[in-house]
């Protein structure tokens, strides 16, 4: 599927409960904020959105400067499902044929990973990355799923939605790309690698 008809949705609204103090997406990682790495991976997509907590002005500035449309999340404590619903609700107002969901705390995702997901669409209207039998982002949902996704609530996020669907095309994800940073320990371990 052509990137011009796909809206990227960056989920950057988590509460980082396991991380400790501060927003992990603003923590330095390999020379830039952790949450900036996703910007390089998604640069080839003209339509990008990020769900960001309303109070996180440095994160809002980071994404706005990169040309990403901000979807403010006034209630990040409601969970990933609510964040996904907010973003999809904004995307469905436009004419995107699909939404590509990426997490801002997966710094090793590169354009090749996203292209593989987009290229696998074919007859399937859901494409998910897979690592060791586990479905994970990046995930592409066709427009046919926007209405249902926009109604998600709480922690019932994309993974739970995927479990309800059997016709999913799976794309292998590189080991490194599957790494997400959830703790200060993992931030330091992978920053040194």
N, C-alpha and C positions, 0 to 999 in steps of 0.2 A: 504494500500500500504506500502510496506517495506521501512523504512527510507533510506536504502542503495541505492535505485534508485531515491530518491528525492533530489534535490538541494534546499537548503534553500537560499532565497534571503532576506537579511536584508537591508531595505531602511533607510539609515542614512545620507541622503544628503540634507535634507530640510534646509531652510534658517532661521528657527526659528523666523520669523518676529514678532510674538506676544509675544515672550519670553523676549525680551529686549537685553541687552548686552551679548555677548559671545555665544558659542555653548551650547544649553541646554543639549545636550547629554554628555557633560563633566561636567555638574553641579552635585555636590554631592547629592545622593539620597539613603537613607537607607544604608549608609556606603560605597558606591561605585559610580562611575559615572553613571548617568541615562542610558546612552547607553550600559552599561555593563550587565544590567539585562537580556537582550535578549540572551546573550551568554549562560547563565545557562539553559534557556528554550530550546535552540536549540542544546545543547551539544550532544544529542543522534543521530544527523545527521552527517554522515562523510563528506558530501560535503556542505560547507557553503561559501557564498559570501556576501560581503557588498559593497553597492554603497556609497562611501564616497567622500566629496569634496576634490579635489586635495590639497588644502591648509591646511587641517586639520590634520597635522602630529600627534598630540596627539591621535586623534581618530583612525587614521591609525595604530598607535602603539598598542593601546588597542585591536583592532580586530586582527591584525597580531599575537600578542602574544598568542591569543586564537586559532590560527590555521585557521582563516577565510581568504579566498582569497579576496584581495581588488580589487574592480573595481573603478578606479579613475574617478571622475566626474569633469571635468574642468569647467563645466557651470551649477552649481546647480540652478542658477536663472531661468533656462529653465523649471523647475517644475518637479512634481512627475512623470508624464508620461514619460518624457525624462530619468529620473533616472531609472524607471522600464525598459524602452527599453534598456538602457546600460547594466543593470544586466542580463536581459534575453538574450541579444546578446552574452554575455560571457558564460552563462550557456548552450546555444544551441550548442556551440562548442564541448561540451562533450556528454556523453551518458545518461544523466538523463532522466527519463521517465516523470518527473513532476517537477514543481517548486513550492515551498511553500513560499509565500510572507509574511513577517512579518515586522512590523514597529519598529524601534529602540526606539521610545518614548512611547511604551506600556509596562511598566515595570512589570505588573502583569500577563502577559502571562506565563503560566507554561507548562511543557512537556505534561501534560494531555490534555490541550487545543489543542496542535498541533497534538497529537495522535488521538484525536477525528476527526479532519479535515481529516487526512490521512486515517483513517479507513472508512470514509464515501464515498470514491471514487466510489466503485462499478461500475455501468454502466455510471455514470456521469463523464464528463471529466473536470468539474469545481466544486469545493466545496468551499463555502464561509461561514465564521462565520456570525451569525446573532444575533443582540440584538435589541429587541423591533421593529422588522420588518425592521431593517436597515442592509444591507449587509456591512461587514467590514472585515479587516484582522483579523486573518490569513486567507489567501485564497490560494487554491491549483489549479494550472492550469496544465493540461496534456500537453505533448509535442506538441500535435496537435495545441495548441494556441501560441506556441513560436514565430512563424514567424510574426503573427499579433501583438503580444505584443512588439516585437522588433522594430516595426514601429511607436509606440506611440510617440507623441510629446507634448511638453508644459505641461500644467496642466491636460490634458486629461489622467488620470491615470487608475488604475485598476477598480475603482468604476464605471467610465464611460464605460469602456469595459464590465463590468458585466451587466450593464443596457441593453446592446445590445443582451444579451444571455438569453434565457428563461429556458434552461435545466441546471439549477444550483441546486446542492444539498446543502441544508442549514443545518448548524450545530449550535445549540444554544451556545452562548458564555456567560460565567459567567459575572455577573454585574461588578465585580472587574476587570476582564480581559479586559473588553471593555474600560477601562480608558486609555486615552492617555494624556500625559503631554504637554500642549501647552503654558502655561504661568508660570511666576515665582510664582504667587499665587497658581496655581494648584500643582506645585512642592512642595511648602511648606505645603499646606493642606494635601497632601497624604504622604508626608515625616513624618508628625507628627502622622498620623493615626495608 
